[in-house]
Amino acid sequence: MFATLSDRLTATFKNLRGKGRLSQADVDATVREIRVALLDADVALPVVRTFTSRVRERATGAEVSGALNPAQQVIKIVNEELVQILGGETRRLRYAKNPPTTLMLVGLQGSGKTTLAGKLARWLKEQGHRPLLVAADLQRPNAVDQLRVVAERVGVGVYAPEPGNGVGDPVAVSRNGVQFAKDAGYDVVVVDTAGRLAIDAELMDQARNIRDAIDPDEVLLVIDAMIGQDAVNTAVAFNEGVGFDGVVLTKLDGDARGGAALSVREVTGRPIMFASTGEKPEDFEPFHPDRMASRILDMGDILTLIEQAERTFSEEQAAAMADKLATGEDFTLEDFLEQMQAVRQMGNLGKLMGMLPGMADARKQLEQLDEREIDRVQAIIQSMTPQERRNSQILNGSRRARIAKGSGVHVSEVNGLLERFTQAQKMMRRMGAGIPGLGGGAGGKKARGKAAGQQRRGKKGRSGNPAKRAQQEAAAASLTKQAEPGSGLRLGGENAGVPGRDPLAAPGQVPDLPPELKKLLGGQ
């Protein structure tokens, strides 16, 4: 998502780097490039004018002229203005004091309301709620059957008393569905309403009647992000005709421009609350304006990446791996397979890597990542004996030939896997603690204890010579820093993850990953 805009802005900011002072011509050229980038991303013209006006005003003031690094200050200004256009703060669902909380989905036909209803119900279930889907779209052919299938797929309840296909009263179904939820103990109701191919009076009347009948806590407008500036017209029409509290953007992964996201909030004043980023039920996430702005500016989205990792890796798994590495036990092929499967559960590998800072230049390579590689790895490792998985050193030529035959691959692929595994072993020894599931490595308890011991010994033997003592203290501080948790892997350059420091110190540059990790991911 936002690939076009991200690439254009990253290229624009590269031209500012290295300039100790920005002239008025530099600011004008930058604002002009930003304007073109926003228009290319299909952002509504009034929004583009407002945005560039704010950036120009701040960039020509004392805020930039007095900065030690004017280029970085301009990037900071653009980031802050992007956050404001996208909504400022994250808007969360309002839950009713007395359950059930009623959520009503409205939108045009084809925007993905029914599929979105299932994704939203799945997300609510993960949050500890008991959602019920209500099939109030009785006009579109097979809409009711589709909602039943979606509900079964995500494991939630569905209320569908009418067959649909033009039969039944959607207002009565909605009202009865809310009452059914109260009686059956559901705490959230998601009402899927009918859409039209275009906005008309009949659509608005039906939506208003359902709204008046069930008095929903939230009315969510579902918008297809791929319709571009038409999304603004749709949002304005629904806001005037029915009224809504928040926006859900669907198919955001299929639109490299993403102008709808930057336009809807500014024009309607209603926040974007959720985004659907793929076809799978799990491709659904709350919309965080600050994180989305960071993605657009190629500053990464580490917080979302960490949240996904925490949902995938249990604390027990992470603790077990940390203890294993801290006690000196070696990383085995069984551990290697377990880690790769866990990473796969987090989602698309290309999307995950795209959340790291500075990955814009590697976007094409990320899009070409073959998810089936993990299937081949699994087949190869599972063709080994337990002894071979625990000790890869015994894998001689005949054993490798047998494994290749058993897994249906060439011997060269087995050799390639073992080479990558060797690199992973080295990397795990170097990795610091702090990345869920990747254990203690070089920043584990053992390393920290060793560093602390050496530092204590250094204090006892401090030299009386001031110059020599300063050298000793500097060496001890360096050793302690190396042993800090998380110091083994640094993403996005020296400023990444440092409070108060801008992680986009070198926008557009690929993070300086350890050589073992580069090789593991197929680099050189």
PyMOL commands that set and color helices and strands:
alter all, ss='L'
color gray80, all
select helices_A, chain A and resi 3-14+24-40+45-59+62-65+70-86+113-126+143-154+170-184+201-214+225-227+230-241+252-254+259-268+289-296+302-312+315-326+333-345+349-354+360-367+372-382+386-390+392-394+397-407+411-430+441-443+445-460+466-482+515-520
alter helices_A, ss='H'
color red, helices_A
select strands_A, chain A and resi 101-106+131-136+157-159+188-193+218-224+246-250+272-276+284-286
alter strands_A, ss='S'
color yellow, strands_A
deselect
rebuild
show_as cartoon
